[in-house]
Amino acid sequence: MSGLDEANVDAVDPGAGAPRRQDATPSRWARLTWQAGDPAVLAALLARRLGISAARVDVEAGAVAWRLDLGGEPLDVVPWRREGPRDEPAPEGRLTLEPIPGGGTVPALDPAAPLSLVGIVWSTVDLDRAAADLDLWLAPDDPAMGDGDAHPDPHLGARTRIRRSVALPGGTLVLAEPNTEGRLAASLARDSEGPCALLLRPSAGLAAWVAQARGRGVPASAPRRGPLGSAVLLPGRIVAGPHLLIVEAPKTGVGRSTIAP
């Protein structure tokens, strides 16, 4: 489901494999997509919930997506891609990370954007194994940046570990393992391991963004402290997500690392 399993590593660059930690120039090795049974409807719903716009774009020959700009990080809502005869579209779709063959340029970020992607939550049943499996995509641990620290996420019902990655959208990957029968456990039961939540930072600050959202009729949970600090959850139609977390994340540091993988 993730698009970044071991079977896809060679597909990224058949000659050179996947990203190299010693690369002098940071490269982006995956793009963020949100699959949906009806992409246009879901894109409009996401845009309303987040208070941003969605634009129709041509992503490749004959293929159309609805793009949301998350502070310079594009999120493309695309048609559901069946991975088996029983793989029916989920009510709120699913998140995927699709490899960029040969790598790509890390996008320029806009700190003044209303909402910026600062991280992706990766669901797993084993934090240590997930960190090892994804190590090629991640920056080396830097304890000064909080890498490897364990943090609870009460919104998802998880214990988490933060890792940085310029190779992946958002610059931060939050590995998450269930510690209750909550939202993360539901995501794993439905979609198995992979991206399950977006961490989004509002330029106006968390409290102001939540007030504006509630003014638009968009419900938001009470703030609770998660791996990137205080955060609210935007409840979806189903408990399995994908999940949207609005965070009071720093503009620099773990959420905005520029260190190459």
N, C-alpha and C positions, 0 to 999 in steps of 0.2 A: 504494500500500500504506500510505502514512503517514497519509493523511487531511488533510495540510496542504499539498498541492500548490496551484499557482496557481488551478486550476479550482475549488477549494473556498473560496478567500478570500472571494468575494462571498456564498457560502452562510452564512458566519459571521454577517454582519449586512448584508442587502441594501441598507439605507439608508446605512449609514456605513462599509461595507467591513470591514476587520479592525482589530485593536487599534491605537491611536494612541500614539506615544511621549509626546505631551504630556498624556495623561490624568493627572489629579491622583490618582485612586484606582486602585491596581493591580487588574487583572482577570485571571481565568483564562479562556483562550480554547480550551482543549482538555482532554479527559479521556483517561486512559490505560486502554487495554483490551488484553487478551491473547486473541486468537481461538484456538479449539481445536475439533477434531472432536468431542471429548467433554469439555465444559467441567468437569463435575463431577469426572471422573477427574483432569484436569490440575490443577484447583484443589487437590485433595487432595494431589497430588504436590508442587506448589509449597509448600503449607503445611508439609508434612513436611520438605522440604529447608531451608526458611527458619526453621522452628521457631516458626511463628505459626499462627493459625487462619483458616479460610475460612468465611464465612457466606453462605447463600443469600439473595439480595435481589431485589426487583422493581425493575427499572431504568426501565421504561416499560410502557405498556399491553401486556399479554400477553407481555412479554419478561422473562426471568430471567437473572441472572448470579450468579457466586460471587465474593464480594468479600473481598480481603485488605487489611487496614489497615496501611499502611506509614508509621507515624508521623503519621497525619492525612491522608496522601495515599492515596486509594482506588485499588486496582488491581482492575478488574473482568475476570474470565475469562468470555468470552462465546462463543456459538456461532460457528463458522467462517462467514464471509460471502464467498461465491464472487464473484470479480471476472472470471470468464470460464468457459467450459465445461471447461477443463482445469485450473482452479484447485482442486486437491484439497487437503484438510487436510494440513499438514505434521506430522510425528510429534510435535514439541514446540510446534506452533502458531506464531503470529507476533504481534509487538507492533504496535499501531496507536495513533495519536493522533487522536481524533475531535473535530472542531470543536464548540464549545458555542455555539449560535446566540445572539447578543446578548451573549455573555460571561457570566462567573459570578464568584462570590466566591472569592478565594484562601483555601484552607482553613487553619484554625488548626493549627499543627504541635505535636506532642507530643515534646519532647526526651527524655522518659523512656521512650518506646516502645522495645520490644526491638529493632526494626529500622525505620529510616526511609529513605524514598527521598530521595536527595540529588542525583540527576542521571540523565539519560538519554543514552545514546550514539546518535548519528545517523550511520549509515553513508553514505559518499559516495565517489565516485571523484575528486573535486576539491574540496579544502577551500575555496578562494577562491570558487568558484561556489556551493557550498552555503551559505556565509556570506552571500553576496549574495542568494540565493533566499529565505533564511529571515530576512533582516534585519528585516522587519516584526514578527517575533515576538520579537526579541531586544532586550535592553537595550543602550544605547550602550557601546562599549568603554571600559573603565576599566583602564589598565595597572597601577594600584596593586592591583587585584584579580586580576591575572594574566590578564586577558582578552587573547586573541589570541596568547598564548605557545604555542609548539610543544612538545608533550610526547609521548614514545613510550608506547605501551601494549603491553608484551610479551605480555600474556595474549591480546589480540585480534590481534596482529600489525599494528599500525597506528601512524601518526603522527596526533596529535590537536591540536585547538584548542579552548580553553574559552570558552564564552559564557554569560552569565547571562540568565535569562528568567523573570520572575514569570508571564508569560502561559502557560507550559507547566509540567506537573507536575515537581516536584523542584527547580525554581529554577535548574538548571544544564543546559545542553545541551553535550555534548562531541561536537564534530564529529570524525569519524574516517575516515581514508583509508588503505587497505592499504599496508603497506610490505614485506609478505611474503605468501606463499601460506598464510595462516593462517585463523583463525576469522572475521575480518572479511571477508576475500575470499570465504569460503564463504557468509556471510550475504548479501553483495551478489549473488553468483551465483544464489542461490535467490530472494531477495525484492526485489532491486533496492535503491534508496536509501530510507532511512527509519529509524525507531527499531529498534535491534537488541539493546540491552543495557540493563539496569538497574544503577545504582550505589546500593548500599544501605549505610547506616552503622549498626552496632550500638551501642546506648547503653552496653553493658558493655565496649566496646573490642574490637578485632579479634582479639587473641590469645585472649581469653576466649570470644568467640563461636565461633571455629574449634574450640576444645577441646570446647565443648558440642555442636557439629555432629558432630564425629567420634565423640563419645560416643553420638549417635543413629544412627550408621552412615552419615552423610552425608559423602561424600568432598569434599575441598577441596584445591586446589593449594597449593604453597608460596607464601608472600607475595612479590610483586614490585612494584616501584614503578611506578605509572601516573600519569595526569594529576591525580588527586586525592590522590596519596600512596600509601602501601603498600596493597596489595589482594590478595585471593585470588579465584580463579575457582572456581565450583561447576560442575564438568563436567556437561554434559547428555548425552542419549543420542546426539545427532548433533552434528557439529562446526559446523553452520550456525546453531545456537542456536534461539531467542533466548538471550542470555547473562546470567548472574547474577554480578555482581562485588560482593564485600563489601569495603568500603573503610574505612580509618582517616581519614575525612574530617573537617575541622573543623566544629564546631557553628555557627560564624559564618564570614563571609567568602564565598568563591566558592560554596560549597554551600548557603548559607542567606541569599542576598541578598534584601533587601526593596525593592530599587529597581524602580520601575515600568518596563515596557517602553516 
